[in-house]
Amino acid sequence: MAVHVTQIGKHRFVCGLFWQSLSRPRELLREAADLGRKIDSDLAVVRRDQSTAQAGFAHSRDGASRVQYSLAAAVSKTLALEGAWYDGVLQPVHNWLGAFRLPDDQWAYFAVRDANFLPNGDFAGSREEVLDRLHTDYALGGWNVVIGEPELADLGFHNFNARTIDSLLPHRKDGAVRVYGWWRLRPINQRRPAWVMAAAGAGLAATACGALFGWRAWHAEQERQQQERFLAVQKMIRERQAATAQPWLALPRPAATLGRCADQLVHLTPGGWHLDEYVCEPDRLRYAWSRQGSTVAMLRAMVPAAQVAPSGDRATLVQPLPRKAQPAGGETLQAPDRVLDTVMSSLQAVGVPFKVVPKKPAPPAPGQPATPPPWQAWTFALDAHGLEPHQIAALLDQPGVRVEKATYKGMAWLIEGVIYAK
């Protein structure tokens, strides 16, 4: 991978490391050095987050050096300690994508799956190059959150967190960036004569153990303090949510949601490709097509932004909704029996199957007691069986009923959402 070096404050950070997992917890540095020699790298950084260990590799001939710090290692540690917002809760995040503007106007891109950087998930390039990577990886699915520059908020990524690179780096009291020694690239190919190693060992033996235990104690204390701050913030947020949050007020009524989803279903058979699935969520649309004897060129002529699979037989398009529906605003919730019976009866009258189950409350923060919200909620799913979205919306038009997902598949609409009651 191409190495890119950027200056942030007084320090030089490097992007473009090649990341590999480590499996020997008691000898991570030795394992990283052995692996680095095998893949022709002479510099490495080792990171440990959320019970995982990885090494990021680079070579000095590509512009990397031992005076540079890994930007990926620094950002991942901050997110491991602070977590991220998704599903309405600040919580640990293991699968995330990030895109950030650097001081030199280049962009950094990170892709982390199961708390591990993808081998090529540490990249820097132009804004266009990074957004292309971001859209391509995002289309694969399975990410908890996308984190990036505030200017990306309108692109429609699910669970988007607006953060700058500066906000993801620790700072001293004077505002300067604080760096940690373990972020720095270390040489892994140094070969010293045996007599030099013996002399050095004799000189260091008296202080090595004390320094090691001192560093470990200091590092453990730093981790403990940051974890305590993180838990305190989580507790405060959950208490405020339990007391005042009313999620249905921020969402539009079913007619607005389903009307918007139906209006945006425009690419049914672009260039002769068959629509396998269309998914409409509050902040984005997703199409999936199969080729059906057509060509990629014919699809591109109709949908230039489509992402075509390597096989050439499948394609997807993920895009933000072009306009946002207005939230419903003030609304008085009904008793559970009243709203559930009304909705069920309306759907039963036209032969629409309806499945409803109690919605589990969000899990409490680690070490904190659960605080139930002052309302009840049920998730529902239904198969429209040939009815149009506006017809389904009329049947669901009750206080506290909200549609969260509409899927068009096989000439029929599948509707999912939540019912809130007092």
Residue pairs with C-beta under 8 A, 6 or more apart in sequence:
1 16
1 17
1 18
1 120
1 122
1 123
2 16
2 62
2 124
2 125
3 14
3 15
3 16
3 17
3 58
3 59
3 62
3 63
3 64
4 14
4 15
4 16
4 106
4 124
4 125
5 12
5 13
5 14
5 15
5 63
5 64
5 68
6 12
6 13
6 14
6 15
6 71
6 102
6 103
6 104
6 106
6 108
6 124
7 13
7 103
7 104
8 71
8 102
8 103
8 165
8 166
8 169
8 177
9 176
9 177
10 176
10 177
11 69
11 177
11 179
12 67
12 68
12 69
13 68
13 69
13 70
13 71
13 74
14 58
14 64
14 68
14 69
14 70
14 71
14 185
15 71
15 72
15 108
15 122
15 123
15 124
16 58
16 62
16 122
16 123
16 124
17 45
17 56
17 57
17 58
17 70
17 72
17 122
18 39
18 41
18 56
18 57
18 58
18 119
18 120
18 122
19 54
19 55
19 56
19 57
19 72
19 116
19 117
19 118
19 119
19 121
19 122
20 35
20 39
20 54
20 55
20 57
20 119
21 52
21 53
21 54
21 116
22 28
22 31
22 32
22 35
22 46
22 53
22 54
22 55
23 31
23 53
24 30
24 31
25 53
28 46
28 48
28 53
28 55
29 46
29 186
31 55
32 44
32 46
32 55
32 57
32 188
33 44
33 188
33 189
35 55
35 57
36 42
36 43
36 44
36 55
36 57
36 188
36 189
37 188
37 189
39 57
40 59
41 57
41 58
41 59
41 188
42 59
42 60
42 187
42 188
42 189
43 57
43 58
43 59
43 60
43 64
43 65
43 66
43 185
43 186
43 187
43 188
44 55
44 56
44 57
44 58
44 185
44 186
44 188
45 55
45 56
45 70
45 73
45 182
45 183
45 184
45 185
45 186
46 53
46 54
46 55
46 182
46 186
47 53
47 54
47 55
47 56
47 70
47 72
47 73
47 76
47 77
47 182
49 76
49 77
49 80
49 115
50 80
50 92
50 94
50 115
51 115
52 114
52 115
52 116
54 116
54 117
56 70
56 72
56 73
56 117
56 122
58 64
58 185
64 185
65 185
66 184
66 185
66 186
66 187
67 184
68 184
68 185
69 179
69 183
69 184
69 185
70 122
70 183
70 184
70 185
71 108
71 122
71 165
72 110
72 117
72 121
72 122
73 182
73 183
74 168
74 169
74 179
74 180
74 183
75 98
75 100
75 110
75 165
75 168
75 169
76 110
76 112
76 117
78 168
78 169
78 170
79 93
79 96
79 147
79 168
80 92
80 115
81 223
81 226
81 227
81 230
82 230
83 90
83 91
83 92
83 93
83 230
83 234
84 90
84 91
84 93
84 96
84 144
84 145
84 147
84 159
84 161
85 145
85 159
85 161
86 93
86 144
86 145
86 159
86 161
87 159
87 362
88 241
88 247
88 362
89 238
89 362
89 363
90 233
90 234
90 237
91 234
91 365
93 144
93 145
94 112
94 113
94 114
94 115
94 144
95 112
95 113
95 114
95 142
95 143
95 144
95 145
96 110
96 112
96 143
96 144
96 145
96 146
96 147
97 109
97 110
97 111
97 112
97 134
97 137
97 138
97 143
97 145
97 146
97 147
97 148
98 108
98 109
98 110
98 111
98 112
98 146
98 147
98 148
98 163
99 107
99 108
99 109
99 130
99 131
99 134
99 146
99 147
99 148
99 149
99 152
100 107
100 108
100 148
100 149
100 163
100 164
100 165
100 168
101 107
101 127
101 149
101 164
101 165
102 108
102 124
102 165
106 124
106 125
106 126
107 124
107 125
107 126
107 127
107 129
107 130
107 131
108 123
108 124
108 130
108 165
109 121
109 122
109 123
109 124
109 125
109 130
109 133
109 134
110 117
110 121
110 122
110 123
111 117
111 118
111 120
111 121
111 133
111 137
112 118
112 121
113 121
113 142
123 130
123 133
124 130
125 133
131 152
134 146
134 148
135 307
135 318
136 307
137 143
138 146
138 157
138 318
139 307
139 316
139 318
143 158
144 159
145 159
145 160
145 161
146 152
146 157
146 158
146 159
146 160
146 161
147 160
147 161
147 163
148 160
148 161
148 162
148 163
149 162
149 163
149 164
150 162
150 164
152 160
152 162
153 160
153 162
154 320
155 320
156 283
156 284
156 285
156 318
156 319
156 320
156 321
157 283
157 284
157 320
158 281
158 283
158 284
160 283
166 177
169 177
169 178
170 177
170 178
171 177
171 178
172 178
192 200
231 365
231 366
231 367
231 368
234 365
234 366
234 368
235 365
235 368
238 364
238 365
238 368
238 371
239 371
241 373
242 371
242 372
242 373
242 374
243 374
245 373
246 375
247 418
247 420
248 328
248 331
248 333
248 400
248 402
248 418
248 420
249 327
249 328
249 329
249 330
249 331
250 327
251 257
251 282
251 327
251 328
251 402
251 404
252 260
252 325
252 326
252 327
252 328
252 402
253 328
253 393
253 397
253 401
253 402
254 392
254 393
254 396
254 397
254 401
254 402
254 403
254 417
255 390
255 393
255 394
255 397
256 325
256 326
256 328
257 282
257 325
257 393
257 402
257 403
257 406
258 389
258 390
258 392
258 393
258 403
258 406
258 415
259 389
259 390
259 393
260 280
260 321
260 323
260 325
261 280
261 285
261 389
261 406
262 388
262 389
262 390
264 280
264 285
264 321
264 322
265 278
265 280
265 408
267 275
267 287
267 289
267 302
267 303
267 317
268 275
269 275
270 289
270 298
270 299
270 302
270 303
270 306
271 294
271 295
271 297
271 298
271 299
271 300
271 301
271 302
271 303
272 292
272 293
272 294
272 298
273 289
273 290
273 291
273 292
273 294
273 298
273 299
273 315
274 289
274 290
274 291
274 292
275 287
275 288
275 289
275 408
276 288
276 289
276 290
276 409
277 286
277 287
277 288
277 407
277 408
277 409
278 285
278 286
278 287
278 288
278 407
278 408
278 409
279 285
279 286
279 405
279 406
279 407
280 321
280 405
280 406
280 407
280 408
281 404
281 405
282 321
282 404
283 320
283 321
284 318
284 319
284 320
284 321
285 317
285 318
285 319
285 320
285 321
286 316
286 317
286 318
287 303
287 306
287 316
287 317
288 314
288 315
288 316
289 299
289 306
289 314
289 315
289 316
290 313
290 314
291 299
291 312
291 313
291 314
291 315
296 308
296 312
296 315
299 306
299 308
299 315
300 306
303 315
303 317
305 317
305 319
306 315
306 316
306 317
307 315
307 316
307 317
307 318
308 314
308 315
309 315
309 316
328 402
331 399
331 400
332 399
333 339
333 375
333 399
333 400
333 420
333 421
333 422
334 398
334 399
334 400
334 421
334 422
335 421
335 422
336 376
336 421
336 422
338 421
339 398
339 399
339 400
339 401
339 419
339 421
340 356
340 378
340 419
340 421
342 398
343 354
343 380
343 395
343 396
343 398
343 401
343 419
344 354
344 356
346 395
346 396
347 353
347 354
347 382
347 395
348 354
350 387
350 395
351 385
352 382
352 383
352 384
352 385
352 387
352 392
352 395
353 382
353 383
353 385
354 380
354 381
354 382
355 380
355 381
355 382
356 378
356 379
356 380
356 419
357 378
357 379
357 380
358 376
358 377
358 378
359 377
359 378
359 379
359 418
361 370
361 372
361 373
363 370
364 370
364 371
374 422
375 420
375 421
375 422
376 420
376 421
376 422
377 418
377 419
377 420
377 421
378 418
378 419
378 421
379 416
379 417
379 418
379 419
380 416
380 417
380 418
380 419
381 414
381 415
381 416
382 392
382 414
382 415
383 412
383 413
383 414
384 391
384 392
384 412
384 413
384 414
384 415
385 412
386 412
387 413
388 413
389 406
389 413
392 413
392 415
393 403
396 403
396 415
396 417
398 419
400 419
400 420
400 421
401 417
401 418
401 419
401 420
402 417
402 418
402 419
402 420
403 415
403 416
403 417
404 416
404 417
404 418
405 415
405 416
405 417
406 413
406 414
406 415
406 416
407 413
407 414
407 415
407 416
408 414
